[in-house]
Amino acid sequence: MPFGCVNYRQRLSFFNLAEVDSMRNQFIFAIHKPIGISSFDVIRKLRKITNIRKIGHAGTLDPLAEGVLVVGITRNGTRQLNQLLKCNKEYLAQIKLGATTETGDREMVETVVEVESKPTQEEVEKVLQTFVGETEQKPHHYSAVKIQGQPAYKRVRRGEKVKIEPKKVVIHRLTIEKYNYPLLTVRAEVGSGVYIRSLARDLGEKLKTGAYLTSLVRTRVGEYSVDDAFTLEQFSKKWGSGEINVDQS
């Protein structure tokens, strides 16, 4: 199944399976991270709402991205996050062809690329499919990938040069949802560790148009869908009313 978690149940075999499901339901939640705040900002807000310090998340979303952020509350939740990181994910990405930016997204001013001919949808589709399967991907230098314990983007912003090695990742499916040059919308079903910003960059390089990410929504993590995720406001109300209650014993 594209949206399963890698050996989730087997790797948690030290729990009774019924206990695992109960713990997940009780301590793991899907939050809809809005645009404009970091994933850790979400954790800070949840700590304030719940007055619980032990909260973490399974997979960072950039401030300019939105969508599903799976969080674990209390030690019972946070100790499951390493396994949830291995879940497959689905994204809806809008990519702009014919231009690039230093950050690979819309944070910085774009540089227009001279394009000899606008690629047809068939040409874009053909190139997209070359990324499907097991492939090597080099994380963007403005990504959160760690270089000697620090996120690469922090080093780059300080003016440091960083060397990032490509790594093997798995892309399950890439589907064109809409294409009207220069804007392309792609639904991506991917394994753990795939950077959609890097995918946009690599697509632009292969098409010889350049490309950068203009918007990104993470629509699913494993079984957790954005349609079922709580906004921070919804979570706060349900927590305050007692509809959501976490056993801290």
N, C-alpha and C positions, 0 to 999 in steps of 0.2 A: 504493500500500500504506500503510495507516495507520501501520505501525511503521517505515517507511523513514526515512532521513536525507535532508534536503534537499540534492540535488545533491552527495552525499558524494563519489562517484567523480569527477564532473566537476570539482569544486573541488580535488581532489587530483591533477589531471591532470599535474602536473609530476613525479609518480612513475609508473613502470611499474605497471600494475594488479596484477600478481603481487607486486611489491614492497610495494604498499599492503596487500594481504591478509596478507602475511608479517609486516609491521610490526605490523599490528593484533593478530595472533595472539600476537606476541612481547612487545609493549609495552603493550597495552590489556587491562585486566582489569575484571570486574564484582565488586564487593564488596557484601555484604549489610550495610548500615549498621544497627546495632541502635538501639533507642530509648534515649535518655538521653545520647548524645554528639553533638557537632556533626560536620558533614562534614569540617571541618579537623582535628578530633580523629582521624578515620580516617587522614588524611594523615600526621599526626604519628606514629601507631602504625606505619604502613607504612614511614616513614622509619627508625624504630627497628628494625623487623624486617629491612629490606633493607640498611640503612646507605647508602641512596641519597638524596641531598637533592632531586634534581629529580623531584618527584612532584606531580601536580595532579589535579583532578577536573572532570567535565563536568556541572555542575548541582547546586546546593546542596539538601540535604535538611535541614529543621529538626530540632533535637534531639528533638522529640516524634514525629517521623516515622521510619519505617524503610523498608528496601528497597534497590533497586539504586542503587549509586553507581559510575559508570564512572570508572575512574582510569587515568591515563597515567603510565608510569614511564620515566624518563630523557628526554632531549630528544626522542628519536624518538617517545615516547608523548605528551608534553605538547604538542608542536606540532600534534597532531591534535585536541586537545580543543575548539578553537573550532568545528570542523566537527561534532563529536559533540554539541555543545550544540544544534545544529539538529535533532537526532533527535526524532521524535515519542515520546511517553511514555504509559504506562498507569498509572493509580492505582486503588487500592481505598480509598474514603473512607467513613468512618462519620460521619454528620452528625446532630446533635441539634437538632430543631425545638423551638420554644416557649421558647427561652432564647438569650441572647447572652453574650459575654464581651468584655472590653476588647481582648484579644489575638486574638480570633477562633478560639482553640483552647482546650484544657483547662488551659492554664497558670494562668489566673486564675479567680477565683470567678465563677460564672454569675449573670446577672440574669434572673429569670423574666419572660417576656412573657405578658400576658393575651391569650389566643386565643379568639375568638368561637366558632369551630368547628374541630375537627381536620380538616385536609385529607385527602381520600381519596387512595388511591394514584393514581387516574386524574387527580386535580387536580395532584398532585405531578409526575406524568409529563408532563402538558401544559406545566407551567411549565419543567421541566427542558429540554424540547426547544426552548424559545425561546432557549437559550444555544448550541445547536448551529450550527456554521458559523462564518463570520467575524463576530466580535463585538468590542465594546469592553469592556475590563475594567480596573478601577482596582485596582492592587495594594494590599493591606492596609497600613495605616500601621505595622504591626508586622512587615512583611516585610523581606527583605534587599535590596530594590530600592535602588539608590544615589541619594542626594540630595547633589549637590555632592561626590561622591567617598566618601561615608559611607553605610552601610546605614541605611535609614529607622528601623528599630527602635532603633538606638543613639541617634539624635537624640531620638526620642520618650521613651525611658527617661531621658534627661537633662532632660526637661521642655520640649523644644523643640516648636514647632508645625511640622508639615511639610505641604507641598502636593504631592500626587502626582497627576500627570495620567494619565487613562486611556490605554490603548494598545490597538492592534488585535491580536487573537490569534485563533487558530483552534481550535475544539473539534470534533473529528471525530465523537465518539459518546458519549452518556451513557446508561447502562443501570442501571435499578433492580435490584439483586441481592436486597434484602430491605427490607421496610418494616413496621414495627410502631410506630406513633406513641408516643413522639416520635423514635425512632431510625430512621434511613434509611441504607442502605448503597448506594453508587453506584459503578459502575465507569466511569471516565472515560478516554477515549482522546483525547489532546490534542496540539496542536503546541507548539512552543517558546514559552516565556514565560508559560504559563498558571499562575495561582496557584489551587490547589484551595481554600485558605482563603478567597480572595475569592469563588470560586464558591459556597461554602457561605453566606457572608454575603449575596450577591446573591440566592440562592434564598430565603433567609429573608425578605428584604425584599419580594420579589415575592409570596410566600405570605402575607405579613403575620403571620408567626409568629416572626420572628427565627430565627437558626440559628447554630451554630458547629461547628467540626470537632472531633470527639472522638478520631479515630484516622486515620492515613494510612499506606498502604503503597504505595511505588512498585514496581509489579510488572514493569515493562519500560521499557527505554530503547533505542530502535531495535531491534536484534536481540538485545539482552542481557536475559535473563529472570532474575527473582529466583530461579527454580528452579535456575538454573545458576550463581548467584553464590556466591563463596567467603565464608564468615564470616571474620573476622579470625583466628580460631584455626586454621581450615583453611588459610588462606593462609600463616600462620606455619609450620605443620607442613610444608607442601609446599615452602616456600622453604628451610627447614632441611634437608630431605631431598634437595634438589636437583631435585625434580620440576618446580619452577618456577625458571627461570633466565633472567635478562635480560642480553643482550649490552650491555655498557657501553662498547664501543669506539666 
